């Protein structure tokens, strides 16, 4: 299981391989939120998202002889690119299973990083797990899961180490840390890091409406699934259910989940661009949207949120700016 020792070990392996992304603020966003908002800009990370952390952590932790045979992963795009980039750096094969309806930019970027991309029909009920198991067995590849993987969680936890350090530098010792949440790898990793390094900061998962499995599961005290496999523009964080490994961590350490609409995610994207000069994808904007538009569900003078990814297709980004650029 992932713990602070594993996160610290991952941080050592990640030295020189990732960026220490900034914690940004804007008085305009503070005014909307009714408190100071600090944005952890993981959209500026290598490959455009925090997934570079978990990808490198998992690939670098493999024994040399196992790693040499290659790796396989399934992802709508950000984990795909994180694993593909790490595999390319180590000079090993990578096969990535992606849904056919994944953003074209993410599919293209994954191929550009040298990975073999295998597409499947998510809407038609295709099973990425079944495809992954078949290819893993046939080729001797090691499966790196997108969130239910201890070394991936440890890599994502390094983002929490940075948040703890940066918050302390700004004099912030208590408050909510709102995290874009799919399967819970980033959310649980940050939660573990904060428990050890900044116990006054509490993680809150943020999700899109209709795909708020973590929020509902935390409220119910058990893992619940989403009704549909897709249907939100927040593709990066649309998952079937909270992870088997991540959910117990969130049960112990996370506060109640926050839920926003797709339109609110688009509005947060436009505000991030206008006020912070950041490009954020919808799934990477839900935490900021929650901070801005769910202000009554958050307490404290300061809130921290993750801008977890910036890999958005141009047409969707243009829609956000066209509709909400004057917000």
URNORMO-V818084 format. One record per pair of residues at least 12 apart in sequence whose ideal C-beta (glycine too) atoms are under 8 Angstrom apart, sorted by the first residue. I is the first residue (numbers start at 1). J is the second residue. Records with the same first field share a line. If there is no record, write none. Layout:
I=J / J
//
This chain:
1=150 / 245
2=150 / 151 / 153 / 154 / 157 / 188 / 189 / 192 / 245 / 249
3=192
4=157 / 192 / 193 / 195 / 196 / 197
6=150 / 151 / 154 / 157
7=154 / 157 / 158 / 160 / 161 / 189 / 192 / 193 / 196
8=161
9=154
10=53 / 57 / 61 / 151 / 154 / 155 / 157 / 158
11=158 / 161
13=56 / 57 / 60 / 61
14=53 / 56 / 57 / 60 / 155 / 158
17=46 / 52 / 56 / 89
18=45 / 46 / 52 / 53 / 56 / 158
19=44 / 45 / 46
20=162
21=40 / 41 / 42 / 44 / 45 / 159 / 162
22=40 / 41 / 44 / 166
23=38 / 39 / 40 / 41 / 163 / 166 / 167 / 170 / 304
24=38 / 39 / 41 / 276 / 278
25=37 / 38 / 39
26=275 / 276
28=271 / 274 / 275
29=271 / 275 / 276 / 288 / 291 / 292
32=271 / 292
33=291 / 292 / 295 / 298 / 303
34=295
35=295 / 298 / 300 / 301 / 302 / 303
36=301 / 302 / 303
37=288 / 291 / 292 / 302 / 303 / 304 / 305
38=166 / 167 / 170 / 172 / 302 / 303 / 304 / 305
39=272 / 276 / 278 / 288 / 304 / 305 / 306 / 307
40=159 / 162 / 163 / 166 / 304 / 305 / 306 / 307
41=276 / 278 / 307
42=159 / 284 / 306 / 307 / 308 / 309
43=278 / 279 / 280 / 281 / 284 / 307 / 308 / 309 / 310
44=278 / 310
46=85
47=78 / 81 / 82 / 85 / 109 / 113 / 311
48=78 / 81 / 109 / 309 / 310 / 311
49=78 / 81 / 82 / 236 / 284 / 308 / 309 / 310 / 311
50=78 / 156 / 159 / 186 / 306 / 308 / 309
51=75 / 78 / 79 / 81 / 82 / 83 / 146 / 309
52=81 / 82 / 85 / 86
53=82 / 155 / 156 / 158 / 159
54=79 / 82 / 146 / 149 / 151 / 152 / 153 / 154 / 155 / 156 / 185 / 189
55=73 / 79 / 81 / 82 / 83 / 84 / 85 / 86 / 144 / 152 / 155
56=82 / 85 / 86 / 89 / 155
57=151 / 152 / 154 / 155 / 156 / 158
58=71 / 83 / 86 / 144 / 149 / 151 / 152 / 155
59=71 / 83 / 86 / 87 / 90 / 92 / 144
60=86 / 90
61=151
62=142
66=142
67=90 / 92 / 142
68=92
69=92 / 93 / 139 / 140 / 141 / 142
70=87 / 92 / 93 / 94 / 95 / 139 / 140 / 141 / 142
71=83 / 87 / 92 / 93 / 94 / 95 / 141 / 142 / 143 / 144
72=94 / 95 / 96 / 97 / 132 / 135 / 136 / 139 / 141 / 142 / 143 / 144
73=94 / 95 / 96 / 97 / 132 / 143 / 144 / 145 / 146
74=96 / 97 / 98 / 128 / 129 / 131 / 132 / 145 / 146
75=96 / 97 / 98 / 146
76=98 / 99 / 102 / 103 / 106 / 235 / 236 / 238
77=98 / 102 / 103 / 105 / 106 / 107 / 109 / 110 / 235 / 236 / 311
78=106 / 236 / 309 / 311
79=146 / 152
80=96 / 98 / 106 / 110 / 115 / 117
81=106 / 109 / 110 / 113 / 311
83=96 / 115 / 144
84=96 / 110 / 113 / 114 / 115
85=113
87=113 / 114 / 115
88=113 / 114 / 115
93=116 / 139 / 141
94=113 / 114 / 115 / 116
95=115 / 116 / 118 / 135 / 139 / 141
96=110 / 115 / 116 / 117 / 118
97=117 / 118 / 119 / 120 / 128 / 131 / 132 / 135
98=110 / 117 / 118 / 119 / 120
99=119 / 120 / 121 / 122 / 123 / 126 / 128 / 230
100=119 / 120 / 121 / 122 / 123
101=122 / 123 / 230 / 235
102=235
103=235 / 281 / 311 / 312 / 313 / 316
104=313
105=311 / 312 / 313 / 314
106=311
107=119
109=311
118=131 / 135
122=229 / 230
123=229 / 230
125=229
146=182 / 183 / 185
147=182 / 183 / 184 / 185 / 186 / 239 / 243 / 245 / 246
148=183 / 185 / 243 / 244 / 245 / 246
149=185 / 245
150=245
152=185
153=185 / 188 / 189 / 192 / 245 / 246 / 249
154=189
155=189
156=185 / 186 / 188 / 189 / 190
157=189 / 190 / 192 / 193
158=189 / 193
159=186 / 189 / 190 / 193 / 306
160=189 / 190 / 191 / 192 / 193 / 194 / 197
161=193 / 197
163=177 / 190 / 193 / 194 / 198 / 201 / 304
164=193 / 194 / 197 / 198 / 201
165=197
167=198 / 201 / 304
168=198
172=201 / 302 / 304
173=198 / 200 / 201
174=200 / 201 / 300
175=200 / 201 / 202 / 299 / 300 / 301 / 302 / 303 / 304
176=201 / 202 / 203 / 204 / 255 / 298 / 299 / 300 / 303 / 304
177=190 / 194 / 201 / 202 / 203 / 204 / 303 / 304 / 305 / 306
178=203 / 204 / 205 / 206 / 258 / 287 / 288 / 290 / 291 / 298 / 303 / 304 / 305 / 306
179=203 / 204 / 205 / 206 / 287 / 305 / 306 / 308
180=206 / 207 / 236 / 237 / 283 / 284 / 285 / 286 / 287 / 306 / 308 / 309
181=205 / 206 / 207 / 214 / 237 / 257
182=207 / 236 / 237 / 238 / 239 / 283
183=239 / 242 / 243 / 246
184=205 / 214 / 242 / 243 / 246 / 247 / 249 / 250
185=243 / 246
186=306 / 308
187=203 / 205 / 214 / 246 / 250 / 254
188=243 / 245 / 246 / 249 / 250 / 253
190=203 / 306
191=203 / 249 / 250 / 253 / 254
192=249 / 253
194=253
195=253
201=304
202=253 / 254 / 255
203=250 / 253 / 254 / 255
204=254 / 255 / 256 / 257 / 258 / 290 / 298
205=218 / 250 / 254 / 257 / 258
206=257 / 258 / 259 / 260 / 286 / 287 / 289 / 290 / 305
207=234 / 237 / 257 / 258 / 259 / 260 / 286
208=232 / 233 / 234 / 237 / 238 / 259 / 260 / 261 / 262 / 265 / 282 / 283 / 286
209=232 / 259 / 260 / 261 / 262
210=226 / 227 / 228 / 231 / 232
211=226 / 228 / 231 / 232 / 234 / 237 / 238 / 239
212=226 / 257 / 259
213=225 / 226 / 239 / 240 / 241 / 242
214=242 / 247 / 250 / 257
215=256 / 257 / 258 / 259
216=257
217=241 / 242 / 247
218=250 / 251 / 254 / 256 / 257
219=256 / 257
221=251
223=241 / 242 / 244 / 247
224=241 / 242
225=240 / 241
226=238 / 239 / 240 / 241
232=262 / 282
233=262 / 265 / 266 / 282 / 316
234=262 / 265 / 282 / 283 / 286
235=282 / 283
236=281 / 282 / 283 / 284 / 308 / 309 / 311
237=283 / 286
238=283
256=297
258=287 / 290 / 294 / 297 / 298
259=290 / 294
260=286 / 289 / 290 / 293 / 294
262=282
263=323
264=286 / 289 / 292 / 293
265=282 / 283 / 285 / 286 / 289
266=282 / 285 / 319 / 320 / 323 / 324
267=289 / 292 / 293 / 320 / 323 / 324 / 327
268=280 / 285 / 286 / 288 / 289 / 292 / 293
269=281 / 282 / 285 / 312 / 317 / 320 / 321 / 324
270=320 / 321 / 323 / 324 / 325 / 327
271=288 / 292 / 324 / 327
272=285 / 288 / 307
273=320 / 321 / 325
274=325 / 327
278=307 / 310
279=310 / 312 / 317
280=307 / 309 / 310 / 312
281=309 / 310 / 311 / 312 / 316
282=312 / 316
283=308 / 309
284=306 / 307 / 308 / 309 / 310
285=307
287=305 / 306 / 307 / 308
288=305 / 307
290=305
291=303 / 305
//
